[in-house]
Amino acid sequence: MVLRRAITESPKKVAGLKDLVNLPIQLREFAGGQSQMSHISFFLRVWSYIKDNKLQDPTNKNIVKCDEKLKTVLLGRSKVQLSELPMIVKLHFPKLPK
């Protein structure tokens, strides 16, 4: 729903999230060997990995406890706040010059 609203309000910003980008090697390993992926697809992959492996702190759901595989994506940090996730993932997808 939020993505749908963002598409109508600012389609250029959303287009940047949906464009395919060549992934660095450490991100390819996390993404299951795919060489290209969009920013939003990669973020959803990270989020589903967190949920599938129950990496959220049971007492505070706003904290993610990173395992070794997730640390490669989240800059080697052992704990990350949920609010920091989009910013950290965004660092792997630099803006392309026009």
C-alpha positions as CSV (number, residue, x, y, z in Angstrom):
1,M,0.0,0.0,0.0
2,V,2.8,2.4,0.9
3,L,4.6,1.5,-2.3
4,R,1.5,2.1,-4.4
5,R,1.0,5.5,-2.8
6,A,4.7,6.4,-3.5
7,I,4.4,5.4,-7.1
8,T,1.6,7.9,-7.6
9,E,3.2,10.7,-5.6
10,S,6.7,10.5,-6.9
11,P,7.2,8.0,-9.7
12,K,10.9,9.0,-10.4
13,K,12.0,8.0,-6.9
14,V,10.3,4.7,-7.1
15,A,11.8,4.0,-10.5
16,G,15.3,4.2,-8.9
17,L,14.2,1.5,-6.4
18,K,13.0,-0.8,-9.2
19,D,16.0,-0.5,-11.5
20,L,18.2,-3.5,-11.7
21,V,21.7,-3.0,-10.4
22,N,24.8,-5.2,-10.6
23,L,25.4,-6.7,-7.2
24,P,28.9,-6.9,-5.5
25,I,30.1,-10.4,-4.8
26,Q,29.2,-10.5,-1.1
27,L,25.7,-9.4,-1.9
28,R,25.4,-12.0,-4.7
29,E,26.1,-14.7,-2.2
30,F,23.3,-13.4,0.1
31,A,20.9,-13.0,-2.9
32,G,21.3,-16.6,-3.9
33,G,23.8,-16.1,-6.7
34,Q,21.8,-13.5,-8.6
35,S,24.0,-11.0,-10.3
36,Q,21.4,-8.2,-10.7
37,M,18.6,-7.2,-8.4
38,S,16.6,-4.0,-7.7
39,H,17.0,-2.1,-4.4
40,I,13.5,-3.0,-3.3
41,S,13.9,-6.7,-4.1
42,F,17.1,-6.9,-2.2
43,F,15.6,-5.1,0.8
44,L,12.6,-7.6,0.8
45,R,15.1,-10.5,0.6
46,V,16.9,-9.2,3.7
47,W,13.6,-8.7,5.5
48,S,12.4,-12.2,4.7
49,Y,15.7,-13.6,5.8
50,I,15.4,-11.9,9.1
51,K,11.8,-13.2,9.6
52,D,12.6,-16.8,8.4
53,N,15.6,-17.1,10.7
54,K,13.9,-15.4,13.6
55,L,16.7,-12.9,14.0
56,Q,14.5,-10.3,15.7
57,D,15.1,-9.9,19.5
58,P,12.2,-11.6,21.2
59,T,12.0,-9.0,24.0
60,N,12.5,-5.9,21.7
61,K,11.2,-6.5,18.1
62,N,12.9,-3.3,17.0
63,I,16.3,-4.9,17.2
64,V,17.7,-7.4,14.8
65,K,20.5,-9.8,16.0
66,C,22.7,-10.5,12.9
67,D,24.1,-13.9,12.1
68,E,27.3,-14.3,10.1
69,K,25.4,-14.2,6.7
70,L,23.5,-11.1,7.6
71,K,26.6,-9.3,8.9
72,T,28.0,-9.4,5.3
73,V,25.1,-7.2,4.2
74,L,24.8,-5.0,7.3
75,L,28.4,-3.8,7.4
76,G,29.6,-6.3,10.0
77,R,27.3,-5.1,12.8
78,S,26.0,-7.6,15.3
79,K,22.9,-5.7,16.2
80,V,20.8,-3.3,14.1
81,Q,17.7,-1.3,14.8
82,L,14.9,-1.9,12.3
83,S,14.8,1.8,11.5
84,E,18.4,1.6,10.3
85,L,17.8,-1.3,7.9
86,P,16.7,0.7,4.9
87,M,19.6,3.2,5.3
88,I,22.2,0.4,5.6
89,V,20.8,-1.5,2.6
90,K,20.8,1.8,0.6
91,L,24.5,2.1,1.0
92,H,25.0,-0.9,-1.3
93,F,23.0,0.8,-4.0
94,P,24.7,4.1,-4.9
95,K,23.0,6.6,-7.1
96,L,24.0,6.4,-10.7
97,P,25.1,9.7,-12.3
98,K,22.8,10.9,-15.0
